Amino acid sequence: MKKLLKLLKQNRSLILFVSLMLVFRSAVADWNSVPTGSMKPTIVEGDRLLVNKMAYDLRIPFTHISITQLANPQRGDIVIFDSKASDKKLVKRVIGLPSDSISMQDNVLSINGETIAYSPPSVSNADGSETRTEHLLGNNHQVNVAGIAGQGMITRQSSFGPITVPEGHYLVLGDNRDHSSDSRMIGFVPRAEIVGRASNVVFSANYDNYYLPRQERFFHPL
């Protein structure tokens, strides 16, 4: 016991630093690695995202218990959430807010009766998908779709609804629409499962090139 106390005393500065760092990562900010392409082209495999854990709530460290609510997720936000339905942490984009009526027909979204506009394809990808800009009611971002409005390959995930988002929940989709396990599979995301918002890549490693860093993606905004 004396040896243990002596060891703790000798390393108290290191222990304090590690403890504060763990609290910071738990309640303030952290990073999250992305192993899949479900958010391409916005986020690619190997990206590490900076996660603002105080974007929506001030929480008790190491728990999901909210001390105070600071804000609510907005349409277009890229959120990180601990999904009980899929039993893993996921990164997706908020599409539907509580009480919204959402539908999708051949990869074309409609929100509260307003059909979302899409740009002509800017890139044709190797998997047969096209990269387009989705004009999400004031939030413009790129998506990959295999077909749109009856043109190209349409998958079983390409159409749903209309459905109404329940109170206290959100509808989320991956930007890589035909290769994403999102609200179309796991259902609506409860507000309490959302742990933070991502707005920047801090580091990126190329899985297909010996994990070499992609310097052009360092601090890349999302």
C-alpha positions in Angstrom: 0.0 0.0 0.0 2.8 2.4 0.9 4.5 1.7 -2.4 1.3 2.4 -4.3 0.7 5.7 -2.5 4.3 6.6 -3.2 3.9 5.8 -6.9 0.7 7.8 -7.1 2.3 10.8 -5.4 5.3 10.6 -7.7 3.0 10.6 -10.8 0.2 12.8 -9.6 0.8 15.3 -12.4 0.6 12.7 -15.1 -2.5 11.1 -13.4 -4.2 14.5 -13.2 -3.4 15.2 -16.9 -4.7 11.9 -18.0 -7.9 12.3 -15.9 -8.6 15.7 -17.3 -7.9 14.5 -20.8 -10.4 11.7 -20.4 -13.0 14.1 -19.0 -12.4 16.5 -21.9 -12.8 13.7 -24.5 -15.9 12.4 -22.8 -17.8 15.7 -22.4 -16.3 18.4 -24.5 -14.6 17.2 -27.7 -13.3 14.0 -29.2 -12.3 12.5 -32.5 -14.1 9.7 -34.3 -12.7 7.4 -37.0 -14.8 6.5 -40.1 -14.2 2.9 -41.3 -16.8 2.8 -44.0 -17.9 4.8 -47.1 -21.5 5.4 -46.1 -21.0 9.2 -46.0 -19.0 9.5 -49.3 -18.2 11.9 -51.0 -18.4 14.2 -47.9 -16.5 11.8 -45.6 -14.2 9.0 -46.9 -12.8 5.9 -45.3 -9.9 6.7 -43.0 -11.1 10.2 -42.0 -10.9 11.1 -38.3 -13.5 13.7 -37.4 -13.4 16.3 -34.8 -16.6 15.8 -32.7 -18.0 18.7 -30.7 -19.7 17.0 -27.8 -21.0 20.3 -26.4 -22.9 21.2 -29.7 -26.2 20.1 -28.3 -25.8 19.2 -24.6 -23.7 19.6 -21.5 -23.4 16.1 -20.2 -22.0 14.4 -17.1 -18.7 13.0 -18.1 -18.7 9.3 -19.1 -22.5 9.2 -19.3 -25.3 10.2 -21.7 -27.0 12.2 -18.9 -27.6 15.8 -20.0 -27.2 18.5 -17.4 -28.5 21.2 -19.7 -29.6 21.3 -23.3 -27.6 23.8 -25.3 -29.2 23.4 -28.8 -31.0 20.9 -31.0 -29.7 19.2 -34.1 -30.5 21.1 -37.3 -31.3 19.9 -40.8 -28.0 19.2 -42.6 -25.9 18.6 -39.4 -23.5 15.7 -39.5 -24.1 14.0 -36.2 -22.4 11.2 -34.3 -24.8 8.9 -32.3 -24.6 5.7 -30.2 -27.2 3.7 -32.0 -28.9 1.0 -29.8 -30.6 -0.3 -32.9 -27.3 -1.2 -34.7 -25.2 -1.5 -31.5 -22.5 0.8 -32.8 -21.5 4.4 -33.1 -22.7 5.9 -36.4 -22.1 9.1 -38.4 -25.0 10.4 -40.6 -26.6 13.6 -41.8 -29.8 14.9 -40.2 -32.5 15.1 -42.9 -35.8 15.1 -40.9 -36.6 17.1 -37.7 -39.3 16.2 -35.2 -42.8 16.5 -36.8 -41.4 16.7 -40.4 -43.1 14.6 -43.1 -40.4 12.9 -45.2 -40.6 10.9 -48.4 -38.2 9.7 -51.0 -39.1 8.6 -54.5 -36.3 7.2 -56.7 -33.7 9.0 -54.5 -35.5 12.3 -54.7 -36.4 13.6 -51.2 -39.5 15.6 -50.3 -39.8 17.4 -47.0 -43.1 18.7 -45.8 -44.4 18.6 -49.3 -41.5 20.4 -50.9 -39.4 18.4 -53.4 -35.7 18.8 -52.9 -33.7 20.0 -55.9 -30.6 18.2 -57.2 -27.8 19.4 -59.5 -26.9 17.5 -62.7 -24.2 14.9 -62.0 -20.7 16.3 -61.5 -18.8 13.0 -61.2 -19.5 9.5 -62.4 -18.1 7.0 -59.9 -16.6 3.5 -60.4 -19.5 1.8 -58.6 -22.0 3.3 -61.1 -23.2 6.1 -58.8 -23.2 9.8 -59.6 -22.1 12.7 -57.4 -24.8 15.4 -57.3 -25.4 18.5 -55.1 -28.5 18.1 -52.9 -30.2 21.4 -52.1 -31.5 20.5 -48.7 -33.7 23.5 -47.9 -30.8 25.9 -47.7 -28.1 23.4 -46.8 -26.2 22.3 -50.0 -24.0 19.2 -49.9 -22.9 16.5 -52.2 -24.4 13.0 -52.3 -23.7 9.8 -54.2 -26.7 8.2 -55.8 -26.9 5.2 -58.2 -29.9 6.7 -60.0 -32.4 9.6 -59.6 -35.9 10.3 -60.7 -36.1 7.0 -62.7 -32.8 7.5 -64.4 -30.0 4.9 -63.8 -30.0 2.0 -61.4 -32.7 2.3 -58.7 -32.3 0.2 -55.5 -34.9 -0.9 -52.9 -33.6 1.8 -50.6 -34.4 4.5 -53.1 -38.1 5.1 -52.1 -40.0 5.3 -48.9 -42.8 7.2 -47.1 -44.2 9.6 -46.6 -43.5 9.2 -42.9 -43.7 11.6 -40.0 -40.7 12.0 -37.6 -41.9 11.5 -34.0 -41.2 14.1 -31.3 -37.8 13.7 -29.7 -36.4 11.8 -32.8 -34.6 12.6 -36.0 -34.4 11.0 -39.5 -30.8 10.6 -40.6 -29.4 9.4 -44.0 -25.9 8.7 -45.3 -24.6 10.9 -48.1 -23.7 7.7 -50.0 -27.4 7.0 -50.4 -27.3 3.5 -51.9 -24.6 2.2 -49.5 -25.7 3.4 -46.1 -27.4 1.8 -43.1 -29.4 4.7 -41.7 -33.0 5.5 -40.7 -34.2 3.4 -43.6 -32.9 0.4 -41.7 -32.5 1.4 -38.0 -35.4 3.7 -37.7 -35.6 7.2 -36.2 -32.7 8.3 -34.0 -33.7 9.3 -30.4 -32.4 12.8 -29.4 -30.7 11.2 -26.3 -28.5 9.0 -28.6 -26.9 11.9 -30.4 -23.5 12.7 -28.7 -22.1 15.4 -30.9 -21.7 17.2 -34.2 -18.8 16.9 -36.7 -17.8 19.8 -38.9 -14.1 19.1 -39.7 -11.8 16.3 -40.6 -8.6 16.5 -38.4 -6.7 13.6 -40.0 -7.1 11.1 -42.8 -5.3 7.9 -43.6 -5.6 6.2 -47.0 -6.6 2.6 -46.3 -5.9 1.6 -49.9 -2.4 3.1 -49.9 -0.6 1.6 -46.9 -2.5 4.0 -44.5 -0.5 6.9 -45.8 -1.9 10.3 -44.6 -4.0 12.2 -47.0 -2.6 15.7 -46.3 -5.2 17.4 -48.5 -7.9 16.3 -46.1 -6.2 17.6 -42.9 -8.6 20.1 -41.2 -10.9 19.7 -44.2 -14.3 21.3 -43.5 -17.4 19.1 -43.9 
